[in-house]
Amino acid sequence: MHPSLRRRCRALAAPGVPSSRRALPALALAAALVLAPGLAAAWSAPGHRIVGLAAEQLLSGDARRELRALVGDESLADLGLYLDAERDRLARELPGSTKWHFDNRPVCDAAAPRARYCPDGHCASVQFERWLRVLADRAAPRERRVLALRIVVHVLADVHQPLHAADNRDRGGNDVNVGWGRRDQVRSLHRLWDRELVDAAMGRESERGFAMRLVSERRREMARIQGGTFAQWMDESYRLARDVVYEGLPPFACGERLPFITRLSEDYRRESTRTIRLQLARAGIRLAGVLNRALG
């Protein structure tokens, strides 16, 4: 267990610390039961489009030509939406594919073997590498390479959302209700990171303008960001889930459910929004690097 999380667990277990001291009133809990969304799929559509728009700025000429030969005028911003839009059909045609969006690696057990949270290879870390090999294989049928392209674009973006790289027995934060905004609107923690934080980071900018700004802000770091392996990028997201997403919650204890609805602080909002900007930029820059190598 991470040392800071261990301290948090001991503090919460201490006598005299009421489990409800940070919870919202019972009426808010009732609202949560009505409003809490179902299982969130991945980044929101804006999140995926932003990643695609960021990557498109950095494609090589060779990669652009190969991309056009595979999918015509379809953009990376649109390609990234396919796995969510076709989720039900793909679940029938590619059994296990609903689990390719994430790794449910225990947030308090970094050393857990992958076989425990990725049964039969149905997780993001295995499937990304599998389909990237198909995409890079010029001898593979075009239809299969197009499917591989859609999977690679989507999954790479997904794993930069920290809650797609870690889990606290809460379905990646889907079972955690949080109060968000000035009126403490109820959201699941997962939806907050999928959508609301993206909107907060983007502000009033257009998706394209925001994507251009993200790339511009990181131009000097481009080579460093694109370095490393997919596994290392997932480790990076995992650490953010542990140190920012979960540890930043007011009452957090490993493997335990949070009481009622957790009200988020302004500090949490600021740090989370900064993290989202960083992860969207990393995802776009890395996607470009992956495609330049696979298609160039």
Secondary structure as the mmCIF struct_conf table of DSSP 4:
data_model
#
loop_
_struct_conf.conf_type_id
_struct_conf.id
_struct_conf.beg_label_comp_id
_struct_conf.beg_label_asym_id
_struct_conf.beg_label_seq_id
_struct_conf.end_label_comp_id
_struct_conf.end_label_asym_id
_struct_conf.end_label_seq_id
HELX_RH_AL_P HELX_RH_AL_P1 PRO A 3 ALA A 13
BEND BEND1 ALA A 14 ALA A 14
TURN_TY1_P TURN_TY1_P1 PRO A 15 GLY A 16
TURN_TY1_P TURN_TY1_P2 SER A 19 ARG A 22
STRN STRN1 ALA A 23 ALA A 23
HELX_LH_PP_P HELX_LH_PP_P1 LEU A 24 PRO A 25
HELX_RH_AL_P HELX_RH_AL_P2 ALA A 26 LEU A 35
BEND BEND2 ALA A 42 TRP A 43
HELX_RH_AL_P HELX_RH_AL_P3 ALA A 45 GLU A 56
TURN_TY1_P TURN_TY1_P3 GLN A 57 LEU A 58
HELX_RH_AL_P HELX_RH_AL_P4 GLY A 61 VAL A 71
TURN_TY1_P TURN_TY1_P4 GLY A 72 ASP A 73
HELX_RH_AL_P HELX_RH_AL_P5 LEU A 76 LEU A 79
TURN_TY1_P TURN_TY1_P5 GLY A 80 LEU A 81
HELX_RH_AL_P HELX_RH_AL_P6 TYR A 82 ALA A 85
TURN_TY1_P TURN_TY1_P6 GLU A 86 GLU A 86
HELX_RH_AL_P HELX_RH_AL_P7 ARG A 87 GLU A 93
BEND BEND3 LEU A 94 LEU A 94
TURN_TY1_P TURN_TY1_P7 PRO A 95 GLY A 96
HELX_RH_3T_P HELX_RH_3T_P1 SER A 97 LYS A 99
TURN_TY1_P TURN_TY1_P8 TRP A 100 HIS A 101
STRN STRN2 PRO A 106 PRO A 106
TURN_TY1_P TURN_TY1_P9 VAL A 107 CYS A 108
TURN_TY1_P TURN_TY1_P10 ALA A 110 ALA A 111
HELX_RH_AL_P HELX_RH_AL_P8 ARG A 114 TYR A 117
BEND BEND4 CYS A 118 CYS A 118
HELX_RH_3T_P HELX_RH_3T_P2 PRO A 119 GLY A 121
BEND BEND5 CYS A 123 CYS A 123
HELX_RH_AL_P HELX_RH_AL_P9 ALA A 124 ALA A 136
TURN_TY1_P TURN_TY1_P11 ARG A 138 ALA A 139
BEND BEND6 ALA A 140 ALA A 140
HELX_RH_AL_P HELX_RH_AL_P10 ARG A 142 ASP A 158
TURN_TY1_P TURN_TY1_P12 VAL A 159 HIS A 160
BEND BEND7 GLN A 161 GLN A 161
HELX_RH_3T_P HELX_RH_3T_P3 PRO A 162 HIS A 164
BEND BEND8 ALA A 165 ALA A 165
STRN STRN3 ASP A 167 ASP A 167
BEND BEND9 ASN A 168 ASP A 170
TURN_TY1_P TURN_TY1_P13 ARG A 171 ASP A 175
STRN STRN4 ASN A 177 TRP A 180
TURN_TY1_P TURN_TY1_P14 GLY A 181 ASP A 184
STRN STRN5 GLN A 185 SER A 188
HELX_RH_AL_P HELX_RH_AL_P11 LEU A 189 ARG A 191
HELX_RH_PI_P HELX_RH_PI_P1 LEU A 192 GLU A 196
HELX_RH_AL_P HELX_RH_AL_P12 LEU A 197 MET A 202
TURN_TY1_P TURN_TY1_P15 GLY A 203 ARG A 204
BEND BEND10 GLU A 205 GLU A 205
HELX_RH_AL_P HELX_RH_AL_P13 GLU A 207 GLU A 217
TURN_TY1_P TURN_TY1_P16 ARG A 218 ARG A 218
HELX_RH_3T_P HELX_RH_3T_P4 ARG A 219 GLU A 221
HELX_RH_AL_P HELX_RH_AL_P14 MET A 222 GLN A 226
BEND BEND11 GLY A 228 GLY A 228
HELX_RH_AL_P HELX_RH_AL_P15 PHE A 230 LEU A 240
HELX_RH_PI_P HELX_RH_PI_P2 ALA A 241 TYR A 246
TURN_TY1_P TURN_TY1_P17 GLU A 247 GLY A 248
BEND BEND12 LEU A 249 PRO A 251
TURN_TY1_P TURN_TY1_P18 CYS A 254 GLY A 255
HELX_LH_PP_P HELX_LH_PP_P2 ARG A 257 PRO A 259
BEND BEND13 PHE A 260 PHE A 260
STRN STRN6 ILE A 261 ARG A 263
HELX_LH_PP_P HELX_LH_PP_P3 LEU A 264 SER A 265
HELX_RH_AL_P HELX_RH_AL_P16 GLU A 266 LEU A 295
#
